[in-house]
Amino acid sequence: MSFLNRLKKRFSSNKSEQELEKSGEDQQEKLDDGLLSLEEFEEWEQEQIGYKFKQGLEKSRERFQTEINALMAQYRTVDEDFFEALEEILIGADVGFNTVMELTDELRREAQLKNITETTELRETIIEKMVEIYNRNDALDDEMNMQDDGLTVILVVGVNGVGKTTSIGKLAHRYVSEGKSVMLAAGDTFRAGAINQLQIWGDRVGAEVIRQGEGSDPAAVIFDAVNAAKKRGVDVLLCDTAGRLQNKGNLMNELSKINKVISRVIPDAPHETLLTLDATTGQNALSQAKSFKEVTNVSGIILSKLDGTAKGGIVLAIKNELGIPVKFVGLGEKMDDLQEFHAENYVYGLFADMVDAAEEEAETD
């Protein structure tokens, strides 16, 4: 089975938009009541994920597919002019220069190895290679380091305005929906607005918020929150922090102090340090990631507002050029639109129309 057909089998659905938007609670109730088998529930979940990525990446997909189709129409023969034009498209989609060079070099080798002469024959290979490049570094774990027994401490960092507090709120909603108890720590004490916004999210999702007044020591707030969460048997503690990149020295000292006070209570914590980046800022997001990587041990990325950009290639650049896995992506404004990232889900979102149009081919051994 071809790569496109494999994606089609996994994600495509004959259900209407209304059917795909049914709430998870409704489906869970049907499962609990025996009206839905586990296989049917898992199939619905996969369709739901595919739908969210397809909707969330609409802007990037429209741009990317339009440009790829135009490229195939202009260049019918695989030659150096074609590859140079493809490089321009990929760089324009914020895939990242180094990643683009790696991708096109592999496509050149593939074309030579398989004696491919028509550009349309490379269409599926382009998509497949994007997944391969993202998944190449197996040492980088895309999965969250959640503790099976005891408290999971997640530190969330990022500059102001990237959607950090909103992402924390949506993460809290996600874990509460999974039946976990969640606590929030208002560690961005330099802005009263950030403290109040986190409190609003805590009230909305049913998570207690540990806070102090504006100007308080962030490490003291986090220390109180870790102790409170441990004492009360909380499953997940999400810690907000300030992101004053304009003074890296102060930021480094502050994050170092926060990490120390957390490890005093729980030696192996924080279990995750997630950097929130705004996908709509493109190369600026990459620069922020490089800066934060210098001052703290970032274990994963929350890429917010991916639905708001036509340059969704930034995902590949982050993993391949910075060595940091993307763990969550923001695909809309709804509470459940912060989705776990997986490369095939992402590629389906980028190329869903091509996938849906793929003709079924007989499976071969």
C-alpha positions in Angstrom: 0.0 0.0 0.0 1.4 3.4 -0.9 2.2 6.0 1.7 -0.8 8.3 0.7 -3.2 5.4 0.7 -1.9 4.4 4.2 -2.7 7.9 5.4 -6.1 7.8 3.7 -7.0 4.5 5.4 -5.9 5.9 8.8 -7.5 9.3 8.7 -10.1 9.7 6.0 -13.8 9.5 7.0 -17.1 9.4 5.3 -18.7 11.1 8.3 -20.2 14.6 8.1 -18.5 17.6 9.8 -21.3 17.5 12.4 -20.7 13.8 13.2 -16.9 14.4 13.5 -17.6 17.3 15.9 -19.5 15.1 18.4 -18.1 15.5 21.8 -15.8 13.0 23.4 -18.0 12.8 26.4 -20.9 11.6 24.2 -18.7 8.9 22.7 -17.3 7.9 26.0 -20.8 7.5 27.4 -21.8 5.2 24.5 -18.6 3.2 25.1 -19.4 2.9 28.8 -23.0 1.9 28.0 -22.0 -0.8 25.6 -23.5 1.1 22.6 -20.0 1.5 21.1 -17.2 -1.1 20.9 -13.7 -0.2 21.9 -12.6 -0.6 18.2 -15.4 1.8 17.1 -14.4 4.3 19.8 -10.7 4.2 18.8 -11.7 4.6 15.1 -13.8 7.7 16.0 -10.8 9.1 18.0 -8.5 8.7 15.0 -11.0 10.3 12.7 -11.5 13.1 15.2 -7.7 13.8 15.3 -7.4 13.7 11.5 -10.3 16.2 11.3 -8.7 18.6 13.8 -5.4 18.5 12.0 -7.1 19.0 8.6 -9.1 21.9 9.9 -6.3 23.4 11.9 -3.7 23.3 9.1 -6.1 24.6 6.4 -4.2 27.8 5.7 -0.8 26.0 5.4 -2.4 23.2 3.3 -4.0 25.6 0.9 -0.7 27.4 0.3 1.5 24.4 0.3 -0.7 22.3 -2.0 -1.4 25.1 -4.4 2.4 25.8 -4.8 3.3 22.2 -5.1 0.6 21.6 -7.8 1.7 24.7 -9.6 5.3 23.5 -9.4 4.4 20.1 -10.9 2.5 21.8 -13.7 5.4 24.1 -14.5 8.1 21.5 -14.3 7.1 18.2 -15.9 10.7 16.8 -15.9 12.8 16.2 -12.8 15.9 18.4 -13.2 17.9 20.9 -11.2 15.5 23.8 -12.0 12.7 21.8 -10.5 14.7 21.1 -7.3 15.7 24.8 -7.0 12.0 25.9 -7.3 11.0 23.3 -4.8 13.6 24.6 -2.4 12.1 28.1 -2.7 8.6 26.8 -1.8 9.8 24.9 1.2 11.9 27.8 2.5 8.9 30.1 2.0 6.9 27.7 4.2 9.4 28.1 7.0 10.7 24.5 6.8 14.2 25.9 7.5 17.2 26.2 5.2 19.1 23.2 6.6 16.1 20.9 6.6 15.2 22.0 3.0 18.7 21.2 1.8 18.6 17.8 3.5 15.1 17.0 2.0 15.9 18.0 -1.5 19.3 16.2 -1.5 17.4 13.0 -0.5 14.9 13.6 -3.2 17.7 14.0 -5.8 19.2 10.6 -4.6 15.7 9.0 -4.7 15.0 10.2 -8.2 18.4 9.0 -9.4 18.1 5.6 -7.6 14.6 4.9 -9.0 15.2 6.6 -12.4 12.3 9.0 -11.8 12.0 11.5 -14.6 8.5 13.0 -14.2 7.9 15.4 -11.3 4.5 14.0 -10.5 6.2 10.7 -9.5 8.0 12.6 -6.8 4.8 14.0 -5.2 4.3 11.2 -2.7 8.0 10.9 -2.0 8.2 14.5 -0.9 5.4 13.9 1.6 7.0 10.6 2.8 10.4 12.2 3.2 9.0 14.9 5.4 7.8 12.3 7.9 11.1 10.5 7.7 13.1 13.6 8.5 10.9 14.5 11.4 11.1 11.0 12.9 14.8 10.6 12.2 16.2 11.4 15.7 14.8 8.5 17.7 16.6 9.7 20.8 14.2 12.7 21.1 11.0 11.5 22.8 7.8 13.0 21.5 5.8 11.4 24.4 5.2 13.3 27.6 7.1 12.1 30.6 4.0 11.5 32.8 4.6 9.8 36.1 2.5 6.6 36.6 2.6 7.0 40.4 2.9 10.4 42.1 3.1 14.0 41.0 4.1 15.1 37.4 5.6 18.6 37.4 5.5 20.5 34.1 7.3 23.8 33.8 6.0 26.0 30.9 8.3 28.8 29.6 8.0 31.3 26.8 7.9 35.0 26.1 4.8 37.1 26.7 2.2 37.1 24.0 2.9 33.6 22.5 -0.2 32.0 24.1 1.7 30.5 27.1 -1.0 30.9 29.7 -3.8 29.8 27.3 -1.8 26.7 26.5 -1.4 25.9 30.2 -5.2 26.3 30.6 -5.8 24.0 27.6 -3.3 21.4 29.0 -5.1 21.6 32.3 -8.4 20.9 30.6 -6.8 18.0 28.7 -5.6 16.3 31.9 -8.7 17.0 33.9 -10.7 15.4 31.0 -8.5 12.3 31.4 -9.6 12.1 35.1 -6.4 13.5 36.6 -6.3 16.1 39.4 -4.5 19.2 38.3 -3.0 22.2 40.0 -1.7 25.5 38.5 1.2 27.6 39.8 1.1 31.3 38.9 4.9 31.8 38.6 4.7 34.7 36.2 4.6 37.2 39.1 5.8 40.2 37.1 2.4 40.8 35.5 -0.8 40.9 37.5 -2.6 40.1 34.2 -0.8 36.8 33.9 -1.8 35.8 37.5 -5.4 36.8 36.9 -5.6 35.1 33.5 -4.3 31.8 35.0 -6.9 32.1 37.8 -9.6 32.4 35.2 -8.4 29.3 33.5 -8.2 27.4 36.8 -11.8 28.3 37.6 -12.9 27.3 34.1 -11.3 23.8 34.1 -11.6 23.1 37.8 -8.0 23.3 38.8 -6.7 25.0 42.0 -4.3 27.9 41.4 -1.4 28.6 43.8 -0.7 32.3 43.6 0.8 35.3 45.4 0.7 39.0 44.7 2.4 40.8 41.8 6.1 41.2 42.3 6.5 38.1 44.5 9.4 35.8 44.1 8.5 33.3 41.3 10.5 30.5 42.9 8.7 30.9 46.2 5.3 30.5 44.4 6.5 27.4 42.6 7.9 26.0 45.9 4.6 26.5 47.6 2.8 24.9 44.7 5.0 21.8 44.6 4.6 21.3 48.3 0.8 21.8 48.1 0.4 19.5 45.1 2.5 16.7 46.8 0.6 17.1 50.1 -2.8 16.9 48.4 -2.0 14.0 46.1 -2.4 16.0 42.9 -1.5 14.2 39.7 -0.3 17.1 37.5 1.2 20.5 38.5 1.5 23.0 35.6 3.8 25.9 36.4 3.6 29.2 34.6 6.8 31.3 34.4 7.9 34.8 33.2 9.7 35.0 29.9 11.9 38.1 29.9 14.3 37.1 27.1 15.6 40.7 26.9 17.7 39.9 29.9 19.0 36.3 29.5 21.1 36.5 32.6 18.2 37.2 34.9 16.0 34.7 33.1 18.7 32.0 33.5 19.1 32.7 37.2 15.4 32.7 37.7 14.8 29.4 35.9 17.8 27.9 37.6 16.3 28.9 41.0 12.9 27.5 40.1 14.4 24.2 39.0 16.3 24.0 42.3 13.3 24.6 44.6 11.3 22.0 42.6 14.0 19.4 42.9 14.3 19.9 46.7 10.7 18.5 47.0 10.8 16.1 44.1 14.4 15.2 43.1 13.7 14.1 39.5 11.4 17.1 38.7 10.5 19.0 36.7 9.6 16.1 34.5 9.0 18.3 31.5 10.0 21.8 30.5 7.8 22.9 27.7 8.6 26.0 25.6 5.6 27.8 24.1 6.2 29.3 20.6 3.8 31.2 18.4 3.7 29.5 15.0 2.6 32.7 13.3 6.0 34.4 14.1 7.9 31.9 11.8 11.7 32.4 12.0 11.4 34.5 15.1 10.0 31.5 16.9 13.1 29.6 15.9 15.3 32.4 17.4 13.3 32.3 20.6 13.8 28.5 20.8 17.5 28.8 20.4 17.6 31.5 23.1 15.6 29.4 25.6 17.7 26.4 24.8 20.7 28.3 26.0 19.2 29.2 29.4 17.2 26.1 30.3 16.8 22.4 29.5 13.8 22.5 27.1 12.3 19.0 26.7 9.5 19.8 24.3 7.6 22.5 22.4 4.1 23.7 22.5 3.5 25.3 19.1 0.5 27.6 19.5 -1.6 29.2 16.8 -0.6 26.8 14.1 -4.0 27.3 12.7 -3.3 31.0 12.2 -0.3 30.6 9.8 0.2 29.6 6.2 3.8 28.6 7.0 3.3 25.4 8.9 6.7 24.0 7.9 8.1 25.6 11.0 7.4 22.2 12.8 10.0 20.4 10.8 12.6 23.1 11.4 12.2 23.1 15.1 12.8 19.3 15.5 15.4 18.9 12.8 17.5 22.0 13.3 17.1 22.5 17.1 16.8 18.9 18.2 13.6 19.7 20.3 10.5 17.6 19.7 7.1 19.4 19.2 4.8 17.8 21.8 1.6 19.8 21.4 0.2 22.1 18.7 -2.6 24.6 18.9 -5.2 24.0 16.1 -7.9 26.4 17.1 -9.6 28.4 19.9 -11.6 25.6 21.5 -10.6 24.0 24.8 -9.7 20.7 23.1 -7.9 22.2 20.2 -4.5 21.7 21.8 -3.5 18.4 20.3 -0.6 16.0 20.8 1.7 16.2 17.9 2.5 13.2 15.7 4.3 13.5 12.4 1.8 11.6 10.3 -1.1 13.6 11.8 0.7 16.7 10.8 1.5 15.6 7.3 -2.1 14.5 6.8 -3.2 18.0 7.8 -0.8 19.5 5.3 -1.7 17.2 2.4 -5.2 16.0 3.3 -6.7 16.9 -0.1 -3.9 14.9 -1.9 -4.5 12.0 0.5 -8.2 12.0 0.1 -7.8 12.1 -3.7 -5.4 9.2 -3.7 -6.7 6.2 -5.7 -6.8 2.9 -3.8 -4.1 0.6 -4.9 -3.9 -3.1 -4.3 -1.6 -4.1 -1.4 1.5 -6.0 -2.5 3.7 -8.1 -0.4 
